Amino acid sequence: MVLVTGTDTGVGKTIATAAMAAAAQAAGLRVAVIKPGQTGTLTGEPTDVEVITRLAGPATVRTLAEYPEPLAPLAAAKVAELPPLDLFDVVDAIRAEAEKHDLVLVEGAGGLLVPMGLRPSGEAWTFADLATTLGANMIVVARAGLGTLNHTALTMEALHRRGVPARVIIGAWPADPELVHWSNLSELVPHLVGALPSGAGSMDPGVFRRSAPGWLTPALHGVLDNWRVWAEEAGY
């Protein structure tokens, strides 16, 4: 199983999750995607699992809890007076899908330490806590532009201190990258296992599924095996 977090909200976690699902399915794996807590359902925007279903069509897609307000899951549950996510209910649901699939992708909400729900003790738990409880690897989706090195380093350090193996995907590589993007890329390459083009989420699903393996390295069932060649093809 692989958990997907981000350096912040809006960095491209959902599209990256869809790309990983598409690449894994292209490699012949049976894939499940789980969203423990979906917030902001009253906005009328497509939910994350709806976006992933449209783009990648995994074998199984599940949302464990939905909350109306666009807040962190625990805060959204409190505002709506709905039951918060129980850590061990989430763990059980993920492990149940892992028994039936080759790969389970679990998409978080916001960043790594956003409060997701409550433990039976009443203590809040985060996506980092979920990773340590499951013993799972983590993918950190990061921005390409200014500020990403600090945000990514903070997230990676928090995971390292918890003993959680983690790698990085750039959530949206610009069509016309500037010096700051190339500079950041060179710094991130040691941790990098993917880079999605900006606007990937608006692609035709068929094009998205055919293209996804080219955005990811073999570690994520992709075919991108040389960042220097990739950079040359990207016009560096």
C-alpha positions as CSV (number, residue, x, y, z in Angstrom):
1,M,0.0,0.0,0.0
2,V,1.1,3.6,-0.7
3,L,-0.2,6.7,1.1
4,V,-0.3,10.0,-0.8
5,T,0.1,13.3,1.0
6,G,1.1,16.8,-0.1
7,T,3.3,19.6,1.0
8,D,0.0,21.6,1.2
9,T,-3.5,21.6,-0.1
10,G,-4.0,22.1,-3.8
11,V,-0.6,20.7,-4.9
12,G,-2.1,17.9,-7.1
13,K,-2.5,14.9,-4.8
14,T,-5.7,13.7,-6.5
15,I,-4.2,13.9,-10.0
16,A,-1.0,12.2,-8.9
17,T,-3.0,9.5,-7.2
18,A,-4.9,9.0,-10.5
19,A,-1.7,8.8,-12.4
20,M,-0.3,6.2,-10.1
21,A,-3.4,4.2,-10.4
22,A,-3.4,4.4,-14.2
23,A,0.3,3.4,-14.4
24,A,-0.2,0.5,-12.1
25,Q,-3.2,-0.8,-14.0
26,A,-1.3,-0.4,-17.3
27,A,1.3,-2.7,-15.7
28,G,-1.5,-5.3,-15.0
29,L,-2.1,-4.6,-11.3
30,R,-5.5,-4.6,-9.6
31,V,-5.8,-1.2,-7.9
32,A,-7.9,0.2,-5.1
33,V,-8.0,3.9,-4.2
34,I,-9.3,4.9,-0.7
35,K,-10.0,8.5,0.4
36,P,-10.5,8.3,4.2
37,G,-12.1,11.7,4.6
38,Q,-13.6,13.9,1.8
39,T,-14.4,17.4,2.8
40,G,-16.1,20.3,1.0
41,T,-18.9,18.2,-0.5
42,L,-21.3,21.2,-0.3
43,T,-19.2,23.1,-2.8
44,G,-20.6,21.1,-5.7
45,E,-17.2,20.4,-7.1
46,P,-16.4,16.8,-8.2
47,T,-15.1,14.8,-5.2
48,D,-11.6,13.4,-5.3
49,V,-12.8,9.9,-5.9
50,E,-15.0,11.1,-8.8
51,V,-11.9,12.7,-10.4
52,I,-9.8,9.6,-9.9
53,T,-12.6,7.4,-11.3
54,R,-13.0,9.5,-14.4
55,L,-9.3,9.7,-15.1
56,A,-8.0,6.3,-14.1
57,G,-11.0,4.0,-13.5
58,P,-9.4,1.9,-10.7
59,A,-11.0,-1.5,-9.9
60,T,-12.2,-0.2,-6.5
61,V,-12.6,3.4,-5.3
62,R,-13.9,4.2,-1.8
63,T,-14.5,7.2,0.3
64,L,-14.8,6.3,4.0
65,A,-16.5,9.5,5.2
66,E,-17.8,12.8,3.7
67,Y,-18.2,16.2,5.3
68,P,-19.9,19.2,3.9
69,E,-17.4,22.0,4.8
70,P,-14.1,22.5,3.1
71,L,-12.0,22.1,6.3
72,A,-9.6,19.6,7.7
73,P,-11.5,16.3,8.2
74,L,-11.7,16.5,12.0
75,A,-12.7,20.2,12.0
76,A,-15.3,19.4,9.3
77,A,-16.7,16.6,11.3
78,K,-17.1,18.8,14.4
79,V,-18.8,21.6,12.5
80,A,-21.2,19.2,10.9
81,E,-21.8,17.3,14.1
82,L,-20.9,14.1,12.3
83,P,-18.8,11.2,13.7
84,P,-15.1,11.8,13.2
85,L,-12.9,9.3,11.4
86,D,-11.7,6.6,13.8
87,L,-8.1,5.7,13.1
88,F,-8.5,1.9,13.5
89,D,-11.7,1.8,11.4
90,V,-9.6,3.4,8.6
91,V,-6.8,1.0,9.1
92,D,-9.2,-2.0,9.0
93,A,-10.8,-0.7,5.8
94,I,-7.4,-0.2,4.1
95,R,-6.1,-3.6,5.1
96,A,-9.3,-5.3,3.9
97,E,-8.8,-3.8,0.4
98,A,-5.1,-4.8,0.5
99,E,-6.2,-8.4,0.7
100,K,-8.2,-8.1,-2.5
101,H,-5.9,-5.9,-4.6
102,D,-2.3,-5.7,-5.7
103,L,-2.0,-2.1,-4.8
104,V,-3.9,0.2,-2.5
105,L,-3.5,4.0,-2.8
106,V,-4.7,6.1,0.1
107,E,-5.1,9.8,-0.6
108,G,-4.9,12.1,2.4
109,A,-6.4,15.6,3.0
110,G,-4.2,18.7,2.9
111,G,-0.8,18.1,4.3
112,L,0.9,15.4,6.4
113,L,-0.1,16.7,9.9
114,V,-3.7,17.8,9.2
115,P,-6.0,16.4,11.9
116,M,-7.9,13.6,10.3
117,G,-10.0,12.2,13.1
118,L,-9.9,10.8,16.6
119,R,-8.4,7.7,18.2
120,P,-10.6,5.7,20.6
121,S,-8.8,7.6,23.4
122,G,-10.1,10.9,22.0
123,E,-6.7,12.0,20.8
124,A,-6.5,13.5,17.3
125,W,-4.6,11.5,14.6
126,T,-2.9,12.6,11.4
127,F,-2.0,11.1,8.1
128,A,1.5,10.6,9.5
129,D,0.0,8.5,12.3
130,L,-1.9,6.4,9.7
131,A,1.4,5.7,7.9
132,T,3.2,4.6,11.0
133,T,0.2,2.4,12.1
134,L,0.1,0.7,8.7
135,G,3.8,0.6,8.1
136,A,3.2,2.0,4.7
137,N,5.4,4.0,2.3
138,M,4.5,7.6,1.5
139,I,4.4,9.7,-1.7
140,V,4.7,13.4,-1.1
141,V,3.2,15.6,-3.9
142,A,5.0,18.9,-4.1
143,R,4.8,22.1,-6.1
144,A,7.3,23.0,-8.8
145,G,7.8,26.6,-7.9
146,L,9.2,29.0,-5.3
147,G,8.9,27.7,-1.7
148,T,8.7,24.0,-2.6
149,L,12.1,23.1,-1.3
150,N,11.4,24.2,2.3
151,H,7.9,22.7,2.3
152,T,9.1,19.5,0.9
153,A,12.1,19.2,3.2
154,L,9.8,19.8,6.3
155,T,7.5,17.1,5.2
156,M,10.3,14.6,4.3
157,E,12.0,15.3,7.7
158,A,8.7,14.7,9.6
159,L,8.3,11.4,7.8
160,H,12.0,10.4,8.3
161,R,11.7,11.1,12.0
162,R,8.8,8.7,12.1
163,G,10.6,6.0,10.1
164,V,8.3,6.3,7.1
165,P,10.0,5.8,3.7
166,A,9.0,8.6,1.4
167,R,9.5,9.8,-2.2
168,V,8.4,12.9,-4.1
169,I,6.2,13.7,-7.1
170,I,6.0,17.1,-8.7
171,G,2.2,17.7,-9.0
172,A,2.2,20.1,-11.9
173,W,5.3,20.8,-14.0
174,P,4.6,24.1,-16.0
175,A,4.5,24.1,-19.8
176,D,7.0,27.0,-19.8
177,P,9.3,26.4,-16.8
178,E,11.5,29.1,-15.5
179,L,14.9,29.1,-13.8
180,V,13.3,28.5,-10.4
181,H,11.6,25.4,-11.6
182,W,14.8,23.9,-13.1
183,S,16.7,24.8,-9.9
184,N,14.1,23.1,-7.7
185,L,14.0,20.0,-10.0
186,S,17.8,19.5,-9.6
187,E,17.4,19.7,-5.8
188,L,14.4,17.3,-5.7
189,V,15.8,14.7,-8.1
190,P,17.3,12.4,-5.4
191,H,13.9,11.9,-4.0
192,L,11.9,12.3,-7.2
193,V,9.7,9.4,-8.7
194,G,7.4,11.5,-10.9
195,A,6.5,14.8,-12.5
196,L,3.0,15.5,-13.9
197,P,2.4,18.1,-16.5
198,S,0.3,21.1,-15.6
199,G,-3.2,20.6,-16.7
200,A,-3.1,16.8,-16.6
201,G,-6.4,16.6,-14.7
202,S,-8.3,18.1,-17.7
203,M,-7.0,15.6,-20.2
204,D,-9.2,13.2,-22.0
205,P,-9.3,10.0,-19.8
206,G,-7.9,7.8,-22.5
207,V,-5.0,10.2,-23.1
208,F,-4.4,10.5,-19.4
209,R,-4.2,6.7,-19.0
210,R,-1.9,6.2,-21.9
211,S,0.4,9.1,-20.8
212,A,0.6,8.4,-17.0
213,P,3.4,5.8,-17.2
214,G,5.6,8.4,-18.9
215,W,5.3,10.7,-15.9
216,L,6.4,8.2,-13.3
217,T,9.5,6.1,-12.7
218,P,9.6,2.3,-12.6
219,A,9.3,2.5,-8.8
220,L,5.7,3.6,-9.5
221,H,5.1,1.3,-12.4
222,G,6.1,4.0,-14.9
223,V,8.7,4.1,-17.7
224,L,10.5,7.4,-16.8
225,D,14.0,6.2,-16.2
226,N,16.3,9.1,-16.9
227,W,15.7,12.6,-15.5
228,R,18.4,14.1,-17.8
229,V,16.6,12.8,-20.9
230,W,13.3,13.9,-19.5
231,A,14.7,17.4,-19.0
232,E,16.1,17.6,-22.5
233,E,12.7,16.5,-23.9
234,A,11.1,19.1,-21.7
235,G,13.2,21.8,-23.4
236,Y,15.9,22.4,-20.8
